[in-house]
Amino acid sequence: MMSRILLIYPVILLGLAFICSVTIPVYAQSSDWTELSLPNNANLVSALYANGNTVLAARSRSLQNVGVYRSTDRGQSWTEISGFEKNLDGSMVWSFVAANGAIYATGRGVMRSLDDGLTWTPLNNGLRTRFEPNVAAPIGYLAVNGHTLAAAVLATYQSVFISTDGGANWSEQLTGLPFGLGFGYGPLAFSEGNLLMQVAGPLYRYRPDTRSWTTMNANNPYFERNSLMALGKNYYGIGTGAGRVQQVFRSSDGGANWTGFVRGLPMGSFIADFSRVLGLTTDGNWFYVMATAGGNSPQPSGPVPSSLYFSDDEGETWGLVGKPLGFEGAFLDRSFPNPLAVSGADVYVASGTKLYRTTLQAPVVSSASYRALDVTRGGIATVFGANLTMATSAASADASIAEVTVQVTDSAGQQRNAFVFFASPGQINFQIPPETATGLAAVTLAGTNQAWRANVYAAAPSLFTADASGKGLPAGVALRVKADGTQSYEPLYQLDTQNKLVAVPLDVSRVDETVFLVLFGTGLRGRSELAKVTARIGNVNIPVDYAGPTPGFIGLDQANLRLPRSLTGRGEAEIELQADGKKANAVKISFR
């Protein structure tokens, strides 16, 4: 059986990854929180919106001193906005939705602003319910897709309205929806033009041709208020799973099946530890949530520790962003909103009556996948910045670059110098010292004020790719072993006539040969046992003969996969590699 392969290919692969310039967001870690002084701070913060320096915050849950406030200096000062009517419970706004270059607000009806929240226009023609026909309906949820808007009335009233002309006119659309006591309609989301709404658990899809709703699945998690999101074919939401533990759920098949994720979140028993996942949001690059743990009672009266977490692998793994924040226990029941807003490097969090801001710092990422949650002790990592060094340098085979000193201070407070492979003004590649303790670590560039933070794991596989993008064709080779023991290597890709990388289809059909796929990456050496490393290509389970260090190369790992003949004729297929339950970045290969 093949265990290790000594190759010259890693030299080429590493060089490609180190000199390639990759653009990623330069924020994913936080150091501290700033409390922002909102007017009327005795009331619940019910809704948040942030865009650049503009922040909107709504006060709610009181018949007096409610209001909507606007800041143009990131929350340092505020001006009250007029024109919003009080809702049935005294609130004015329950949510903000940004779409089509506008901001929409739900409250007593739907309002729209075209000047970044300065002035507002009601969009309430036809937005009336049977139980209160003379005033605009109290709207709790809103979804926008081009000129089509959908609005669901606050529980426990059961009504939903749709507008196809940008909110100028509304019509009630209830055909196909269930009615009953104790549940409401919403949240809402658009997915590739399809309107989805949760009703007492199941998701319903609206059919414009018949103006009716049809159920999609009877076994969805119950999603928390305003947490349902649709991004392409994937749906996301905060819900309760087995043991009543809150999780971040994802469906990749249009809502037919859901998987809950809590990896990296401090989640315990729903009641005993008062654990909550709050305020799911995304900035297009990462997902963010607040998560709490502790309390020892169903409803603690004092502050509950809560921290900001982010995910860069579609919600499967979560990394700690920074210092904990004391959440007001009385407002952690899921019937209360817990808004979270992200704008660039700024994250705003409302905890009951208080509002906080933190500014995110640059992350350390894996040099293979460019994901911040794939960083491991002994693995190859990258930081991006500006003016990191004066010149571009590369290390020799066994000596770190002398001109650049990268220091890693781990969660136990131990500081060590890292082996530096490559340094340029905008990028440094280095090895996380193998002795680094897992957890949140600080990475600094000696002699400068440049600093980053890293979530360090024991194992988190990530694969190098042919174009050094973290996606597409894998950096690796195929090894063909004939019956007489003769071995030959074959490429997985080549340049076409336009100098583009294209896959070279593998032939695995011959009965007298064994073909191995050798993938190069990092983050595999810390896996617990070989049995915990699994691979799938398409829907076929693939034996993993080896997963660990590539001999002779600092920080470089490899996985050797034995390819079955059943892959013959598959064409392009995705490779899914896991170690200790953590997925590597997806790559693709081709078979003939």
C-alpha positions as CSV (number, residue, x, y, z in Angstrom):
1,M,0.0,0.0,0.0
2,M,1.2,3.5,-0.9
3,S,1.9,5.6,2.2
4,R,4.1,8.5,1.2
5,I,5.2,10.0,-2.1
6,L,8.3,12.0,-2.6
7,L,7.8,14.5,-5.4
8,I,9.3,17.6,-6.9
9,Y,5.9,19.1,-7.6
10,P,5.4,20.7,-4.2
11,V,8.2,23.2,-5.0
12,I,6.3,24.4,-8.0
13,L,3.0,24.5,-6.2
14,L,4.3,26.4,-3.2
15,G,6.0,29.0,-5.4
16,L,2.8,29.6,-7.3
17,A,0.8,30.1,-4.1
18,F,3.3,32.5,-2.6
19,I,3.7,34.9,-5.5
20,C,0.1,35.0,-6.5
21,S,-1.7,38.1,-5.4
22,V,-5.2,37.2,-4.0
23,T,-7.8,39.8,-3.0
24,I,-9.8,39.0,0.1
25,P,-11.6,41.2,2.6
26,V,-9.1,42.7,5.1
27,Y,-11.3,42.3,8.2
28,A,-12.4,39.3,10.3
29,Q,-11.2,39.9,13.9
30,S,-12.2,42.4,16.6
31,S,-10.4,43.6,19.7
32,D,-12.9,45.6,21.7
33,W,-16.4,47.1,21.9
34,T,-17.5,50.7,22.0
35,E,-20.9,51.5,23.6
36,L,-22.9,54.0,21.6
37,S,-25.1,56.5,23.4
38,L,-28.5,56.2,21.9
39,P,-31.3,58.6,22.9
40,N,-34.0,57.1,25.2
41,N,-31.8,54.3,26.3
42,A,-34.4,52.8,28.5
43,N,-36.1,51.1,25.5
44,L,-35.4,48.0,23.5
45,V,-33.3,48.4,20.3
46,S,-35.6,46.7,17.8
47,A,-33.9,47.2,14.4
48,L,-30.6,48.2,13.0
49,Y,-29.2,49.3,9.6
50,A,-25.6,50.3,8.7
51,N,-24.0,51.5,5.5
52,G,-20.7,53.3,5.6
53,N,-21.0,56.1,8.2
54,T,-24.8,55.9,8.3
55,V,-26.5,53.9,11.0
56,L,-30.2,53.6,11.7
57,A,-31.6,52.4,15.1
58,A,-35.2,52.0,16.2
59,R,-36.4,52.0,19.8
60,S,-39.4,49.8,20.6
61,R,-41.4,47.9,23.3
62,S,-42.7,50.9,25.1
63,L,-45.7,53.2,24.6
64,Q,-43.5,56.2,25.4
65,N,-40.1,57.4,24.2
66,V,-40.0,55.1,21.2
67,G,-38.4,56.5,18.1
68,V,-36.2,56.0,15.0
69,Y,-32.7,57.6,15.0
70,R,-30.1,58.3,12.4
71,S,-26.4,58.7,12.7
72,T,-23.9,59.8,10.0
73,D,-20.8,59.4,12.1
74,R,-20.9,55.7,12.9
75,G,-23.1,56.1,15.9
76,Q,-21.3,58.9,17.7
77,S,-24.3,61.3,17.5
78,W,-27.9,60.8,16.6
79,T,-30.9,62.7,15.1
80,E,-34.5,61.5,15.5
81,I,-36.4,60.8,12.3
82,S,-40.1,61.7,12.1
83,G,-42.9,60.3,10.1
84,F,-43.2,56.8,11.5
85,E,-46.5,55.8,13.1
86,K,-46.7,53.8,16.3
87,N,-47.5,50.1,16.0
88,L,-50.0,48.2,18.2
89,D,-47.4,47.6,20.9
90,G,-46.1,51.2,20.8
91,S,-43.1,50.3,18.5
92,M,-42.4,52.2,15.3
93,V,-40.0,50.0,13.3
94,W,-39.4,46.3,13.6
95,S,-36.9,45.8,10.8
96,F,-34.8,47.6,8.1
97,V,-34.3,46.0,4.7
98,A,-31.8,47.3,2.1
99,A,-32.6,46.6,-1.6
100,N,-32.7,48.3,-5.0
101,G,-30.6,51.2,-3.7
102,A,-33.3,52.0,-1.1
103,I,-34.0,51.3,2.6
104,Y,-37.3,49.8,3.6
105,A,-38.7,49.8,7.1
106,T,-41.4,47.7,8.5
107,G,-43.7,48.9,11.3
108,R,-47.1,50.4,10.9
109,G,-47.0,49.5,7.2
110,V,-44.0,49.7,5.0
111,M,-41.8,52.9,4.6
112,R,-39.1,53.6,2.0
113,S,-36.2,55.9,2.0
114,L,-34.2,56.9,-1.1
115,D,-31.7,59.2,0.6
116,D,-30.0,56.8,3.0
117,G,-32.6,57.1,5.7
118,L,-33.0,60.9,5.9
119,T,-36.6,61.0,4.7
120,W,-39.3,58.3,4.4
121,T,-42.3,57.7,2.2
122,P,-45.2,55.3,3.2
123,L,-46.0,52.5,0.7
124,N,-49.3,51.4,2.2
125,N,-51.9,51.4,-0.5
126,G,-53.9,48.2,0.0
127,L,-51.9,47.2,3.0
128,R,-54.9,46.6,5.2
129,T,-56.1,43.7,7.2
130,R,-59.6,42.4,8.0
131,F,-59.1,42.9,11.7
132,E,-58.0,46.5,11.3
133,P,-59.2,47.8,7.9
134,N,-58.8,51.6,8.6
135,V,-55.0,51.7,9.2
136,A,-51.9,50.2,7.7
137,A,-51.1,46.7,8.9
138,P,-48.4,46.1,11.5
139,I,-45.7,44.5,9.4
140,G,-43.0,42.3,10.9
141,Y,-41.2,40.8,7.9
142,L,-40.4,42.2,4.5
143,A,-38.6,40.7,1.4
144,V,-37.7,42.6,-1.7
145,N,-36.8,41.3,-5.2
146,G,-36.7,44.0,-7.9
147,H,-40.3,45.4,-8.1
148,T,-41.8,42.5,-6.1
149,L,-42.2,43.1,-2.4
150,A,-43.7,40.7,0.2
151,A,-44.8,41.7,3.6
152,A,-46.0,39.5,6.5
153,V,-48.1,40.9,9.4
154,L,-46.8,40.6,12.9
155,A,-47.9,37.5,14.9
156,T,-50.4,36.5,16.0
157,Y,-52.3,38.0,13.1
158,Q,-52.1,35.8,10.0
159,S,-51.8,37.8,6.8
160,V,-49.4,38.3,4.0
161,F,-49.4,40.9,1.2
162,I,-47.6,41.1,-2.1
163,S,-46.8,44.1,-4.3
164,T,-45.5,43.7,-7.9
165,D,-45.1,47.4,-8.6
166,G,-42.4,48.4,-6.1
167,G,-44.8,48.9,-3.2
168,A,-47.2,51.3,-4.9
169,N,-50.1,48.8,-4.5
170,W,-50.6,45.7,-2.3
171,S,-52.9,42.7,-2.4
172,E,-53.5,40.1,0.3
173,Q,-52.4,36.6,-0.8
174,L,-53.6,33.8,1.5
175,T,-54.6,30.9,-0.8
176,G,-52.9,27.7,0.3
177,L,-51.7,28.9,3.7
178,P,-52.8,27.3,7.0
179,F,-54.6,29.1,9.8
180,G,-54.4,28.4,13.5
181,L,-53.8,29.7,16.9
182,G,-50.3,30.4,18.3
183,F,-48.3,31.0,15.2
184,G,-47.7,33.7,12.7
185,Y,-46.4,34.2,9.1
186,G,-42.8,34.8,8.4
187,P,-39.9,35.3,8.1
188,L,-39.7,35.8,4.3
189,A,-37.0,35.5,1.7
190,F,-36.5,35.5,-2.1
191,S,-34.4,32.7,-3.6
192,E,-33.5,33.1,-7.3
193,G,-36.8,34.9,-7.9
194,N,-38.9,32.5,-5.8
195,L,-40.7,33.9,-2.7
196,L,-40.4,31.7,0.4
197,M,-42.2,32.1,3.8
198,Q,-42.1,30.1,7.0
199,V,-45.4,29.3,8.5
200,A,-45.3,27.5,11.9
201,G,-42.3,25.5,10.8
202,P,-42.7,24.5,7.2
203,L,-41.6,26.7,4.3
204,Y,-44.1,27.7,1.7
205,R,-43.4,28.9,-1.8
206,Y,-45.6,31.5,-3.6
207,R,-46.7,30.7,-7.1
208,P,-47.4,34.0,-9.0
209,D,-49.2,32.1,-11.8
210,T,-51.9,30.8,-9.5
211,R,-51.5,33.5,-6.7
212,S,-51.3,30.7,-4.2
213,W,-48.9,29.1,-1.7
214,T,-47.6,25.5,-1.7
215,T,-45.7,23.8,1.1
216,M,-42.1,22.7,0.5
217,N,-41.3,20.6,3.5
218,A,-43.0,19.8,6.8
219,N,-39.8,19.3,8.8
220,N,-38.0,22.6,8.7
221,P,-36.4,24.0,11.9
222,Y,-38.3,26.9,13.5
223,F,-36.4,30.0,12.4
224,E,-35.8,32.9,14.8
225,R,-37.2,36.3,13.9
226,N,-35.7,37.8,10.7
227,S,-33.0,35.1,10.4
228,L,-34.1,33.4,7.2
229,M,-31.8,34.2,4.3
230,A,-31.5,32.9,0.8
231,L,-28.3,33.2,-1.1
232,G,-28.5,31.6,-4.5
233,K,-29.6,28.0,-4.0
234,N,-28.6,27.9,-0.3
235,Y,-31.0,28.9,2.5
236,Y,-29.9,29.8,6.0
237,G,-31.5,30.5,9.3
238,I,-31.2,30.2,13.1
239,G,-33.3,27.5,14.5
240,T,-33.6,24.9,17.3
241,G,-32.4,21.4,16.6
242,A,-31.9,18.2,18.7
243,G,-32.0,18.8,22.4
244,R,-33.5,22.2,21.8
245,V,-30.0,23.6,21.1
246,Q,-30.0,26.5,18.8
247,Q,-28.0,26.1,15.6
248,V,-27.3,27.8,12.3
249,F,-29.1,25.7,9.7
250,R,-28.4,25.5,6.0
251,S,-30.3,23.9,3.1
252,S,-28.5,23.3,-0.2
253,D,-31.4,21.7,-2.0
254,G,-34.1,24.3,-2.0
255,G,-35.4,23.7,1.5
256,A,-36.0,19.9,1.2
257,N,-33.3,19.1,3.8
258,W,-31.6,21.0,6.5
259,T,-28.3,20.6,8.4
260,G,-27.6,22.4,11.7
261,F,-24.1,23.6,12.5
262,V,-22.6,24.7,15.9
263,R,-18.9,23.8,15.3
264,G,-17.0,26.5,17.1
265,L,-20.0,28.1,18.9
266,P,-20.3,27.8,22.7
267,M,-23.6,26.0,22.6
268,G,-24.9,23.9,25.5
269,S,-28.3,22.9,26.7
270,F,-31.1,25.3,25.6
271,I,-32.3,25.7,29.1
272,A,-29.5,24.9,31.5
273,D,-26.8,27.1,30.0
274,F,-29.2,29.6,28.4
275,S,-27.3,29.3,25.1
276,R,-28.5,31.4,22.2
277,V,-27.4,32.1,18.6
278,L,-28.5,35.7,17.8
279,G,-28.6,38.0,14.8
280,L,-27.5,36.0,11.8
281,T,-26.3,38.3,9.0
282,T,-23.8,38.4,6.1
283,D,-21.7,41.0,4.3
284,G,-21.3,38.8,1.3
285,N,-18.0,37.4,2.4
286,W,-18.7,36.0,5.8
287,F,-21.6,35.2,8.1
288,Y,-21.8,36.7,11.5
289,V,-23.7,35.7,14.7
290,M,-23.6,36.6,18.3
291,A,-23.6,33.5,20.6
292,T,-24.1,33.3,24.3
293,A,-23.4,30.6,26.9
294,G,-23.8,30.4,30.6
295,G,-26.5,31.8,33.0
296,N,-27.5,28.7,34.9
297,S,-31.2,29.6,34.8
298,P,-34.0,29.8,32.2
299,Q,-33.9,33.6,32.2
300,P,-30.9,35.1,33.9
301,S,-31.4,38.6,35.3
302,G,-27.8,39.8,34.9
303,P,-25.5,40.1,31.9
304,V,-24.9,37.0,29.9
305,P,-21.4,36.6,28.2
306,S,-21.8,36.9,24.5
307,S,-19.3,36.9,21.7
308,L,-19.2,37.7,18.0
309,Y,-18.4,34.8,15.7
310,F,-17.9,34.6,12.0
311,S,-17.9,31.8,9.4
312,D,-16.2,31.7,6.0
313,D,-17.3,28.2,5.0
314,E,-21.0,28.8,4.6
315,G,-21.9,28.4,8.2
316,E,-20.3,25.0,8.9
317,T,-17.5,26.3,11.2
318,W,-17.5,29.4,13.4
319,G,-14.5,31.3,14.7
320,L,-14.3,33.7,17.6
321,V,-13.9,37.3,16.6
322,G,-12.9,39.0,19.9
323,K,-13.7,39.9,23.5
324,P,-17.1,38.9,25.0
325,L,-19.9,41.4,25.5
326,G,-22.4,41.3,28.3
327,F,-25.8,40.7,26.9
328,E,-28.8,41.7,29.0
329,G,-30.4,38.4,30.1
330,A,-33.9,39.8,30.2
331,F,-33.8,40.4,26.4
332,L,-32.4,37.1,25.3
333,D,-35.7,35.3,25.0
334,R,-36.2,34.5,21.3
335,S,-39.4,36.5,21.1
336,F,-37.2,39.6,21.4
337,P,-35.2,40.9,18.4
338,N,-31.5,40.9,18.7
339,P,-30.3,42.9,15.7
340,L,-26.8,42.7,14.2
341,A,-25.7,44.9,11.3
342,V,-22.4,44.8,9.4
343,S,-21.0,47.5,7.2
344,G,-17.4,47.1,5.9
345,A,-15.2,46.7,8.9
346,D,-17.8,47.9,11.4
347,V,-20.2,45.5,13.2
348,Y,-23.1,46.9,15.3
349,V,-24.8,44.8,17.9
350,A,-27.9,45.7,20.0
351,S,-28.2,44.0,23.4
352,G,-31.6,45.0,24.8
353,T,-31.4,48.7,25.5
354,K,-27.8,49.1,24.5
355,L,-26.0,49.5,21.2
356,Y,-22.3,48.6,20.6
357,R,-19.8,48.9,17.7
358,T,-16.6,47.0,17.0
359,T,-14.2,47.5,14.2
360,L,-12.8,44.3,12.6
361,Q,-9.2,43.8,12.0
362,A,-7.4,41.7,9.3
363,P,-7.5,37.9,9.5
364,V,-4.8,35.3,9.2
365,V,-5.9,32.9,6.5
366,S,-4.7,29.5,5.1
367,S,-2.3,29.9,2.2
368,A,-4.2,27.2,0.4
369,S,-7.9,28.0,0.7
370,Y,-7.6,31.7,1.9
371,R,-10.1,30.9,4.6
372,A,-9.6,32.2,8.1
373,L,-11.0,29.1,9.7
374,D,-8.5,26.8,8.1
375,V,-5.5,28.0,10.1
376,T,-3.7,25.2,12.0
377,R,-0.6,24.8,14.1
378,G,2.2,23.7,11.9
379,G,0.2,24.8,8.8
380,I,1.0,27.4,6.2
381,A,-0.7,30.7,6.7
382,T,-0.9,34.1,4.9
383,V,-1.5,37.7,6.0
384,F,-2.3,40.5,3.7
385,G,-1.7,44.2,4.2
386,A,0.2,47.3,3.0
387,N,3.9,48.2,3.3
388,L,4.6,44.9,5.1
389,T,8.2,44.9,3.9
390,M,10.3,47.0,1.5
391,A,11.2,44.2,-0.9
392,T,10.0,40.8,-2.1
393,S,11.9,37.8,-0.7
394,A,11.6,34.0,-0.7
395,A,13.0,31.6,1.8
396,S,15.5,28.9,1.1
397,A,14.6,25.3,1.6
398,D,15.4,25.3,5.3
399,A,16.0,28.9,6.4
400,S,13.4,31.5,7.2
401,I,13.6,35.0,5.6
402,A,16.0,36.9,7.9
403,E,14.7,40.4,7.1
404,V,11.1,39.6,8.3
405,T,10.1,38.4,11.7
406,V,6.6,37.1,12.2
407,Q,5.6,36.4,15.9
408,V,2.7,34.3,17.0
409,T,1.4,34.7,20.5
410,D,-1.0,31.8,21.2
411,S,-4.0,31.5,23.5
412,A,-1.7,30.4,26.4
413,G,0.3,33.6,26.1
414,Q,3.4,31.9,24.6
415,Q,5.2,33.9,21.8
416,R,7.2,32.1,19.1
417,N,8.8,33.2,15.9
418,A,7.3,31.7,12.7
419,F,9.2,30.3,9.7
420,V,8.6,32.8,6.9
421,F,8.4,31.4,3.4
422,F,7.7,34.5,1.4
423,A,7.4,38.2,2.0
424,S,6.3,41.1,-0.1
425,P,4.9,44.6,0.5
426,G,1.3,43.2,0.4
427,Q,1.6,39.6,1.5
428,I,3.5,37.4,3.9
429,N,3.4,33.6,4.0
430,F,4.6,31.7,7.1
431,Q,4.2,28.6,9.1
432,I,2.2,28.7,12.3
433,P,4.7,27.3,14.8
434,P,3.9,23.6,15.5
435,E,3.9,24.2,19.3
436,T,1.2,26.9,19.1
437,A,-1.8,26.2,21.4
438,T,-5.2,26.0,19.7
439,G,-7.6,29.0,20.2
440,L,-7.4,32.6,19.4
441,A,-3.9,33.8,18.7
442,A,-2.2,37.2,17.9
443,V,0.1,37.5,15.0
444,T,2.5,40.5,14.8
445,L,5.1,41.7,12.4
446,A,8.2,42.7,14.5
447,G,9.3,46.3,14.3
448,T,5.9,47.5,13.0
449,N,2.4,48.2,14.3
450,Q,1.0,45.5,11.9
451,A,-1.1,42.9,13.8
452,W,-3.6,40.2,12.9
453,R,-5.5,37.6,14.9
454,A,-6.0,33.9,14.1
455,N,-8.2,31.1,15.1
456,V,-5.8,28.2,15.4
457,Y,-7.0,24.6,15.1
458,A,-5.3,21.3,15.5
459,A,-6.6,20.1,12.1
460,A,-8.5,22.0,9.4
461,P,-7.6,20.7,5.9
462,S,-7.2,23.1,3.0
463,L,-6.1,22.3,-0.5
464,F,-3.8,24.2,-2.8
465,T,-5.3,24.8,-6.2
466,A,-3.7,25.1,-9.7
467,D,-4.3,28.8,-10.1
468,A,-3.7,29.6,-6.4
469,S,-7.3,30.9,-5.9
470,G,-8.4,28.3,-3.4
471,K,-11.0,27.1,-5.9
472,G,-11.2,25.0,-9.1
473,L,-8.6,22.5,-10.1
474,P,-6.5,21.0,-7.3
475,A,-2.7,21.3,-7.1
476,G,-1.7,17.7,-7.3
477,V,-0.9,14.7,-9.5
478,A,-2.2,11.3,-10.4
479,L,0.1,8.3,-9.7
480,R,-0.6,5.3,-11.9
481,V,0.7,1.9,-10.6
482,K,0.7,-1.0,-13.0
483,A,0.4,-4.7,-12.1
484,D,4.2,-5.1,-12.4
485,G,4.8,-2.2,-9.9
486,T,5.8,0.3,-12.6
487,Q,4.8,3.8,-11.5
488,S,4.2,6.9,-13.6
489,Y,2.9,10.4,-12.8
490,E,0.2,12.2,-14.8
491,P,-0.9,15.9,-14.6
492,L,-4.4,16.9,-13.5
493,Y,-4.4,20.1,-15.6
494,Q,-2.7,21.8,-18.6
495,L,-2.8,25.1,-20.5
496,D,-5.1,25.3,-23.5
497,T,-4.5,27.3,-26.6
498,Q,-5.5,30.5,-24.8
499,N,-3.2,29.8,-21.9
500,K,-6.0,28.9,-19.5
501,L,-5.8,26.0,-17.1
502,V,-8.1,23.2,-18.0
503,A,-8.5,19.7,-16.5
504,V,-6.8,16.7,-18.0
505,P,-9.4,13.9,-17.6
506,L,-8.1,10.8,-15.8
507,D,-8.6,7.3,-17.0
508,V,-9.3,4.9,-14.1
509,S,-10.9,2.2,-16.2
510,R,-8.0,-0.3,-16.5
511,V,-8.4,-3.4,-14.4
512,D,-4.7,-4.1,-14.2
513,E,-3.8,-0.6,-12.8
514,T,-4.3,1.3,-9.6
515,V,-4.6,5.1,-9.8
516,F,-3.9,7.3,-6.8
517,L,-4.9,11.0,-6.6
518,V,-2.3,13.0,-4.7
519,L,-3.6,16.3,-3.3
520,F,-1.3,18.9,-1.7
521,G,-2.5,21.2,1.0
522,T,-2.0,22.1,4.6
523,G,-3.7,21.5,8.0
524,L,-3.9,17.7,7.7
525,R,-0.9,16.8,9.9
526,G,-2.8,17.5,13.1
527,R,-5.7,15.1,12.4
528,S,-6.5,12.6,15.2
529,E,-6.4,9.4,13.2
530,L,-6.4,8.3,9.6
531,A,-9.8,6.8,9.9
532,K,-11.1,10.4,10.7
533,V,-10.0,11.5,7.2
534,T,-12.6,10.9,4.6
535,A,-13.0,11.7,0.9
536,R,-15.9,11.7,-1.6
537,I,-15.8,12.3,-5.3
538,G,-19.3,13.0,-6.5
539,N,-21.3,10.5,-4.5
540,V,-18.6,7.9,-4.3
541,N,-16.7,7.2,-1.1
542,I,-12.9,7.2,-1.8
543,P,-10.3,5.3,0.4
544,V,-7.7,7.6,1.9
545,D,-4.4,5.8,2.2
546,Y,-2.4,8.6,3.7
547,A,-3.0,12.1,5.1
548,G,-0.2,13.9,6.7
549,P,3.1,15.8,6.1
550,T,4.8,15.8,2.7
551,P,8.3,14.7,3.5
552,G,11.0,17.3,3.1
553,F,8.6,20.3,3.0
554,I,7.9,22.6,5.9
555,G,4.1,22.9,6.6
556,L,3.1,21.2,3.4
557,D,0.7,18.2,3.7
558,Q,-0.8,15.7,1.3
559,A,-3.6,13.3,1.0
560,N,-3.3,10.1,-1.1
561,L,-6.7,8.9,-2.5
562,R,-7.2,5.5,-4.1
563,L,-9.5,6.0,-7.1
564,P,-12.1,3.3,-7.8
565,R,-12.9,2.3,-11.4
566,S,-16.5,3.2,-10.7
567,L,-15.5,6.8,-11.4
568,T,-15.0,6.0,-15.1
569,G,-17.0,8.3,-17.3
570,R,-18.0,10.7,-14.5
571,G,-16.7,13.8,-16.3
572,E,-16.2,16.7,-14.0
573,A,-16.7,15.9,-10.3
574,E,-16.2,17.7,-7.0
575,I,-13.8,16.4,-4.4
576,E,-14.9,16.6,-0.7
577,L,-12.1,16.0,1.7
578,Q,-12.7,16.0,5.5
579,A,-10.5,15.6,8.5
580,D,-12.0,15.3,12.0
581,G,-15.3,16.5,10.6
582,K,-13.9,19.7,9.1
583,K,-14.3,20.1,5.3
584,A,-11.5,21.3,3.0
585,N,-12.3,23.8,0.3
586,A,-14.0,22.2,-2.6
587,V,-12.0,21.4,-5.7
588,K,-12.9,19.6,-9.0
589,I,-11.4,16.9,-11.1
590,S,-12.3,15.3,-14.4
591,F,-12.7,11.6,-15.5
592,R,-13.0,10.1,-18.9
